[in-house]
């Protein structure tokens, strides 16, 4: 029986085995990608039978879900910590890049090619929404400061059409009350920075002779006005 606040030896052992399984899964993903993840191969590496390992993770999808949940939670925590320290939208961009460069395989598991046949549960979507919520919060002051059109020219800005569209299609922002200009800024921030990160982490800038960090910083300056 578990004492309040303390795990039993069996529970601690189970947690240790699950942690080792997840680490070996990350090692597999680093060499063969998520589609090549094999619970039987992990069991062999750990000196276990397949059925024994399935007592810790009932299926490959359950293991993938756990890895994706950990990855999203890690990023959400990093973004939240940056926001809590007073980081503006550019600061959140720096936190995103630091997190991505720290573990590219973790980044690609959540933002790379989808795993065939896998569907993430709703709670992972909720964690991802925490990240967007922080970006929307940070996008509002920047949008208010730089994106207000003259009173006599409401459609003067080239982004007006997209903002009008987002005002009517804001499901991705959940219940956040951000104005259309902030919606557009946060969405542009998310898509454009991920574009650079994905290319950088996949090695597509190798041999081109420039520093991807400078490109990323330039994009941040454009996105934050």
N, C-alpha and C positions, 0 to 999 in steps of 0.2 A: 504494500500500500504506500502511496506517495505521501510524504510529510509535506505540509504546506511550505512552498518555496524551495523544496529540495527534491531532486530526482533520485529515483532508486538506482542501484547499480545496473539493473537490466535496462532501465530507460537511458542511462548514460551510455551504456554499450551500444544500444540501438542508435542513438544520436551519432556516436562515433562512426559506426558502420555506414550510416546514411551519408555522413559527411565525406567519408572515403569514396563511396560510390559516386557521389557528385564530382569530386575532384578527378577521379578517373574518367568520368564522362567528359569533363572539360578537356582533359588530355586527348581523348578520342576526337572531340570536335575540332581541336586545334590541328589535327593531322588529316582527318577524313571529312570534316564538316558534320553538321547536325544530322543530315540524312543517313550518314554511315554509322550512327550511334547504335551499338549492340550491347544489350544487357548480358547476353551470354559471354561475349568477349570480356566484359568487365568482371563477370563471375569467375572466369578462368584466371584472370590476372590476380584476383584476390584469393584464389584457392578455394572457391565455393562452387557448389553446384548451381545450375540455373534456377531450379525450384527454390533453393535457399535464398538466393538474391531476390526472388520475386516476393519474398516475405517483407522486404524493405521497400520495394517499389513494384507495384502490381503490373506495370506495363512500361513500355518505352515512352508512351505519351505522358504517363504520370511523372516519369523522371524529367522529361523535357519541360513539362509544366513547372516543376520545381526549380529547374535551372532558369527558366524565363522569369518566373516570379522573383527569384533572388536577384536577377540582373535588373529588372525594372525597379525593385525596391531599392537597390543600391544607387541607381541613378536618381530616383525620386528623393532619397535621403541627401544625396550630394547637392541637388538643386535646392532643396529646402534649406539645407545648412547655409548655402551661399546667400539665399534670400534673407535668412534670419540674421546674417552678418551685415546686411545692408547693401548687398550687391544689386546693381541696376541691371538692365537688360544685357549690357555688354559683359558684366560680371557673370551672369548666368551662362553666357556663351563660353566664357573661359572655363567655367565649371564643367560644362558639357564636353569640351575638347579634352580637358584633363582626364575626365572619366573614361572617355573613349580610347585615348592613347594608353591609358593604364592597362587595359585588357581588350585588345581588338576582337578576340573571339567572343567575348561577352557582348560587345557592341553588335557584331554581325548576327548573333543569335536572335536579337530582338529587332534589329533594323536591316538585316540582310535578306537573302532569298528565303521565302517561307518554306518551312519543312513540309514536304508533300503529305497530304492526308491529315495534318495536325490542325486542330482548332483550339485556341486558347480559351480558358474559362472566363467568366465575366469578371471575377475579382482582379484578373490581370489588367483588364480594360480600365478598371477603377484606379489601379495604381498608375497607369499611364496618364489618366486624366488629372492626377495630382500634379504631374510634371507640366502639363499644358496650363493648368490653373495658375501655377507660379509664373509662367511666361506671360500669361494674360495680365496678371497683376503688375508685372514689371513693364509691360508694353503700354499700359494706360498713360503714365506720366509722359513718356516720350512721344506718344501719339498726340496728346493734348498740346504739347509744346511746339510741335513741328508740322502737324498735318491739318491744321485748321484752315480751310479755304477762305478767301475774302467773302464777305457777306453778299456781295453782288455777283459773285461767280461761284456758285455752289458746285459746279461741275468742272472747275478749272483744272483740277489735278488729274493726272493720267490714271491714278488709282481709284478714282471715284466709281467707275463701273464695277470693279472687283468688290469694293466696299459695299455697294448697293446689293450685289449678289450675296455676299456673306451675311448681310443683315437679314436676309430671308432664308439662309441655309447655314445655320449656326449650331446644328446638332453636335458637331465635334467639340464645341465649347461648353457643352452641358448647360448648366444654369448660370454660368458666369455672366454678369451684367455688362461686360465690356462693350464699348461703343464700336461701330464698324471700323473706324480707323485703327483701333487697338487690335481688333480681330485680324485685320489685314496685316498689321505689323508682326504680330505673334506668329501667324501662319507663314509669312515670308521668312521670318527668322528661323523657324523650325525646318522648313523645306530647304532653304538655301544653305544653311550651315550643315545639314545632314548630307547634302550633295557633295560639299567639299570634304567632309570627314570620310564619307564612303569611298571616294576616289583616293584620298590619301592613304587610308588604312589598307585598301586593296593594292596599293603599290603603283597606281596609275601615274603618279607624279615622279616616280623614280626615273632618273636620267634626264629629266627636263631642265635641270640646272637652276631651279629656284626653290626658295624655302616655303613650303606649304603654310607655315605659321604666319608668314607675311600676307599670303592670300587670305587666310582666315581672318586676320586682323583688319584687312581692308574691307572685307565683306561685313564685318561687325560694324565698322564705321559707317558704311552705307546704310545698314539696317537700323542703326540707332540714331541717325541724323547728326 
